Amino acid sequence: MKAEVVTLPKGYFPPSIPTELKAEHEDNMAYWNEFGYEGRDDPTVIHPRDLNSPPSLDTVGDYVKKYDWMKVFGS
């Protein structure tokens, strides 16, 4: 699949974005520009890798395999 990076001017959103979400999206994008998508450059964020005993996290794939999806979707 091919993708293209498109840079939009500040305050511009595609018409499909609801008006009530535009301010939230603008805040998120400003944060990502300043600190990175995962907040790795935000000095106020404590990342799991920085803990004395970091949690052992499954991959998304492992979670999907282990979860009882019958509870969600029924029979």
C-alpha distances in whole Angstrom, upper triangle without the diagonal:
4,7,10,13,16,20,22,26,28,28,26,24,22,24,23,24,27,30,32,28,28,31,29,26,27,29,26,24,28,28,25,25,29,28,25,22,24,28,28,30,32,36,37,34,35,32,33,33,36,38,41,39,36,34,33,29,27,24,22,22,25,26,25,26,30,30,32,30,33,34,31,31,34,35
4,7,10,13,17,19,23,25,26,24,22,20,23,22,23,27,29,31,28,27,29,28,25,26,28,25,23,26,27,23,24,27,27,23,22,24,27,27,29,31,35,36,34,35,32,33,33,36,38,41,40,37,36,34,31,30,26,24,24,28,29,27,29,32,33,35,33,36,37,34,34,37,38
4,7,9,13,16,19,21,23,20,19,17,20,19,20,24,26,28,25,24,26,25,21,22,24,22,19,22,23,20,20,24,24,20,19,21,24,25,26,28,32,33,31,32,30,31,31,34,36,40,39,35,34,33,30,29,25,24,24,28,28,27,29,32,32,35,33,36,36,33,33,37,38
4,6,10,13,16,19,20,18,17,16,19,19,19,23,25,27,24,22,24,24,20,21,23,21,18,20,22,19,18,22,23,20,18,21,24,25,25,28,31,32,31,33,31,32,32,34,37,40,40,36,36,35,32,31,28,26,27,31,31,30,33,35,35,37,35,38,39,36,36,40,41
4,7,10,13,15,17,15,15,15,18,18,18,22,23,25,22,20,22,21,17,18,20,18,15,17,19,15,15,18,19,16,15,19,21,22,22,24,28,29,28,30,28,30,30,32,35,38,38,35,34,34,31,31,27,26,27,31,31,30,33,36,35,38,36,39,39,36,36,40,42
4,6,10,12,14,12,12,12,15,16,16,20,21,23,20,18,20,20,16,16,18,17,14,16,18,15,14,18,20,17,17,20,22,23,23,25,29,30,28,31,30,32,32,34,37,40,40,37,36,36,33,33,30,28,30,33,33,32,35,38,37,39,37,40,40,37,37,41,43
4,7,9,12,10,11,12,16,17,16,19,20,22,19,16,18,18,14,13,16,15,11,13,16,14,12,16,18,16,16,19,20,22,22,23,27,28,27,30,29,31,32,33,36,39,40,36,36,37,34,34,31,30,32,35,34,34,37,39,38,41,39,42,42,38,39,43,45
4,6,8,6,8,9,13,15,14,17,17,19,16,13,15,16,13,11,14,14,11,12,16,14,13,16,19,17,17,21,21,23,23,24,27,28,28,31,30,33,33,34,37,41,41,38,38,38,35,35,33,31,33,36,35,35,38,40,39,41,39,42,42,38,39,43,45
4,6,6,9,11,14,16,15,18,17,19,17,13,14,16,13,11,14,15,11,12,16,15,13,16,19,18,19,22,22,24,23,24,27,28,28,31,31,34,35,35,38,42,42,39,39,40,37,38,35,34,36,39,38,38,41,43,42,44,42,45,44,41,42,45,48
4,6,9,12,15,16,14,16,15,16,15,11,11,13,11,8,11,12,9,9,13,13,12,14,17,17,17,21,20,23,22,22,25,25,25,29,29,32,33,34,36,40,40,37,37,39,36,37,35,33,36,38,37,37,41,42,41,43,41,44,43,40,41,44,47
4,7,10,12,14,12,13,11,13,12,8,9,11,9,7,10,12,10,11,14,15,14,16,19,19,19,22,22,25,24,23,26,26,27,30,30,33,35,35,37,41,41,38,38,39,37,37,35,33,36,39,37,37,41,42,40,42,40,43,42,38,39,43,46
4,7,9,12,10,12,11,14,12,9,11,13,10,9,13,14,12,13,16,16,16,18,21,20,19,23,23,26,26,25,29,29,29,32,32,34,36,37,39,43,43,40,39,40,37,37,35,33,35,38,37,36,40,41,40,42,39,42,41,37,38,42,45
4,6,8,7,9,9,12,10,7,10,12,9,9,13,13,11,14,17,16,16,19,21,20,19,22,23,26,26,25,29,29,28,31,31,33,35,36,38,42,42,38,37,38,35,35,33,30,32,35,34,33,37,38,36,38,36,38,38,34,35,38,41
4,5,6,9,10,13,12,10,13,14,12,12,16,16,14,17,19,19,19,22,24,22,20,24,25,28,28,28,32,32,31,33,33,35,36,38,40,43,43,40,39,39,35,35,32,30,32,35,34,32,36,38,36,37,35,37,37,33,33,37,39
4,6,8,9,12,12,10,14,15,13,14,18,18,17,20,22,22,22,25,27,26,23,26,28,31,31,31,35,34,33,36,35,37,39,40,42,46,45,42,41,41,38,37,35,32,34,37,35,34,37,39,37,38,35,37,37,33,33,37,39
4,6,9,12,11,10,14,15,13,15,18,17,17,20,22,21,22,25,26,25,22,25,27,30,31,30,34,33,32,34,33,35,37,39,40,44,43,40,38,38,35,34,32,29,30,34,32,30,34,35,33,34,31,34,33,29,29,33,35
4,6,8,7,7,11,11,9,11,14,14,14,17,19,18,20,23,24,22,20,22,24,27,28,27,31,30,28,31,31,32,35,36,37,41,41,37,36,36,33,33,30,28,30,33,31,29,33,35,32,34,31,33,32,29,29,33,35
4,6,6,7,10,11,10,12,15,15,16,18,20,20,22,24,25,24,22,24,25,29,30,28,32,30,29,32,32,34,36,37,38,42,42,38,37,38,34,34,32,29,32,34,32,31,34,36,33,34,31,33,32,28,29,32,35
4,5,5,8,10,10,11,14,15,16,18,20,21,22,24,25,25,23,25,26,29,30,28,31,30,29,32,33,35,37,38,39,43,43,40,38,39,36,36,35,32,34,37,35,34,37,38,36,37,34,36,35,31,32,36,38
4,6,7,8,10,11,13,14,16,17,19,20,22,23,24,24,22,24,24,28,28,27,29,28,27,30,30,32,35,36,37,40,40,37,36,37,34,35,33,30,33,35,33,32,36,37,34,35,33,35,33,30,31,34,37
4,6,5,6,9,10,11,12,14,16,16,18,20,21,21,18,20,21,24,25,24,27,25,24,27,27,29,32,33,34,37,37,34,33,34,31,31,30,27,30,32,30,29,33,34,31,33,31,33,31,28,29,33,36
4,5,5,6,9,10,11,12,14,15,16,18,20,20,18,20,21,24,24,23,26,25,25,28,28,30,33,33,35,38,38,35,34,36,33,33,31,29,32,34,32,32,35,36,34,36,34,36,35,31,32,36,39
4,5,5,6,9,10,11,12,14,15,17,18,19,17,20,19,23,23,21,24,22,22,26,26,29,31,32,33,37,37,34,34,35,32,33,32,30,33,35,33,33,37,37,35,37,35,38,36,33,34,38,41
4,5,5,6,9,10,11,12,14,16,16,16,15,17,16,20,20,19,22,20,20,23,23,26,28,28,30,33,33,31,30,31,29,30,28,26,29,32,29,29,33,34,31,33,32,34,32,29,31,35,38
4,5,5,6,9,10,10,12,14,15,15,13,15,16,19,19,18,22,21,20,23,23,25,28,28,30,34,34,31,30,31,28,29,27,25,28,30,28,28,32,33,31,33,31,34,33,29,31,35,38
4,5,5,6,9,10,11,12,14,14,13,16,16,19,19,18,21,20,20,24,24,27,29,29,31,35,35,32,32,33,30,31,30,28,31,33,31,32,35,36,34,37,35,38,36,33,35,38,41
4,6,5,6,9,10,11,12,13,12,14,13,17,16,15,18,17,17,20,21,24,26,26,28,31,32,29,29,31,29,30,29,27,30,32,30,31,35,35,34,36,35,37,36,33,35,38,41
4,5,5,6,9,10,10,10,9,11,11,14,14,13,17,16,15,18,19,21,23,24,25,29,30,27,26,28,25,26,25,23,27,29,27,28,31,32,30,33,32,35,33,30,32,36,39
4,5,5,6,9,10,9,8,12,12,15,14,14,18,18,17,20,20,23,24,25,27,31,31,28,28,29,27,28,26,25,28,30,29,29,33,34,32,35,33,37,35,32,34,38,41
4,5,5,6,9,9,10,13,11,14,13,13,16,16,16,20,20,23,25,25,27,31,32,29,29,31,28,30,28,27,30,33,31,32,35,36,35,38,37,40,38,35,37,41,44
4,5,5,6,7,8,10,8,11,10,9,13,13,12,16,16,20,21,21,23,27,28,25,25,27,25,27,26,25,28,30,29,30,33,34,33,36,35,38,36,34,36,39,42
4,5,5,4,5,8,7,10,10,10,14,14,13,16,16,19,20,20,23,27,27,24,25,26,24,25,23,23,26,28,27,28,31,32,31,34,33,37,35,33,35,38,41
4,6,6,8,11,10,11,10,11,15,16,16,19,19,22,22,23,25,29,30,27,28,29,27,28,26,26,29,31,30,31,34,35,35,38,37,40,39,36,38,42,45
4,6,9,11,9,10,8,8,11,13,13,17,17,21,21,21,24,27,28,26,27,29,27,29,27,27,30,32,31,33,36,36,36,39,38,42,40,38,40,43,46
4,7,8,5,6,5,5,9,10,10,13,13,17,17,17,20,23,25,22,23,25,23,25,24,24,27,29,28,30,33,33,33,36,36,39,38,35,38,41,44
4,6,5,6,6,8,12,13,12,14,13,16,17,17,20,24,24,21,22,23,21,23,21,21,24,26,26,27,30,31,31,34,33,37,36,33,36,39,42
4,6,8,9,10,14,14,12,15,13,16,17,18,20,24,24,21,21,22,19,21,19,18,21,24,23,24,27,28,27,31,30,33,32,30,32,35,38
4,5,8,9,12,12,10,11,10,12,13,14,17,20,20,17,17,18,16,18,17,17,20,21,21,22,25,26,25,29,28,32,31,29,31,34,37
4,5,5,9,9,7,10,9,12,13,13,16,20,20,17,18,20,18,21,20,20,23,25,24,25,28,29,28,32,31,35,33,31,34,37,40
4,6,8,10,8,9,8,11,11,11,14,18,19,16,17,19,18,20,19,20,24,25,24,26,29,29,29,33,33,36,35,33,36,39,42
4,6,9,8,10,10,14,14,13,16,20,21,19,21,22,22,24,23,24,27,28,28,30,33,33,33,36,36,40,38,37,39,42,45
4,5,6,9,10,14,14,13,16,19,21,19,20,23,22,24,24,25,28,29,28,30,33,33,33,36,36,39,38,36,38,42,45
4,6,8,10,14,14,12,14,17,20,18,20,23,23,26,26,27,30,31,30,32,35,35,34,38,38,41,39,38,41,44,47
4,7,10,13,14,12,14,17,19,18,19,22,22,25,25,26,30,30,29,31,34,33,33,36,36,39,37,36,39,42,45
4,6,10,11,10,11,15,16,14,16,19,18,21,22,22,26,26,25,27,30,30,29,32,33,36,34,33,36,38,42
4,7,8,6,8,11,13,11,13,16,16,19,20,21,25,25,24,26,29,28,28,31,32,35,33,32,35,38,41
4,5,5,7,11,12,9,10,13,13,16,17,18,22,22,21,24,26,25,25,29,30,33,31,30,33,36,39
4,5,5,9,8,5,7,9,10,13,15,17,20,19,18,21,23,22,23,26,28,31,29,29,32,34,37
4,6,8,8,6,8,10,11,14,15,18,21,20,20,23,25,24,25,29,30,33,32,31,34,37,39
4,7,8,7,10,13,14,18,19,21,24,24,23,27,28,27,28,31,33,36,35,34,37,40,42
4,5,5,8,12,13,17,19,21,24,23,22,26,28,26,27,30,32,35,33,33,36,38,41
4,6,9,12,15,19,21,24,26,25,24,28,29,27,28,32,34,37,35,35,38,40,43
4,6,9,12,16,18,21,24,22,21,25,26,24,25,28,30,33,32,32,35,37,40
4,7,9,13,15,18,20,19,18,22,23,22,23,26,28,31,30,30,33,35,37
4,6,10,12,15,17,16,15,19,20,18,19,22,24,27,26,26,29,31,34
4,7,10,13,15,12,13,16,17,15,17,20,22,26,25,25,28,30,32
4,7,9,11,10,9,13,14,13,14,18,20,23,22,22,25,27,29
4,6,8,6,6,10,11,10,12,15,17,20,20,20,22,24,26
4,5,5,6,9,10,11,12,16,17,20,21,20,22,24,26
4,5,5,6,9,10,11,14,14,18,18,17,19,21,23
4,5,5,6,9,10,13,13,17,18,17,18,21,22
4,5,5,6,9,12,13,17,17,17,19,21,22
4,5,5,6,10,11,14,14,14,16,18,20
4,6,5,9,8,12,13,12,13,16,17
4,6,8,9,12,14,14,15,16,17
4,7,9,12,12,13,15,16,17
4,6,9,9,10,12,13,15
4,5,6,8,9,10,12
4,5,5,6,8,10
4,5,5,5,6
4,6,6,9
4,6,9
4,7
4
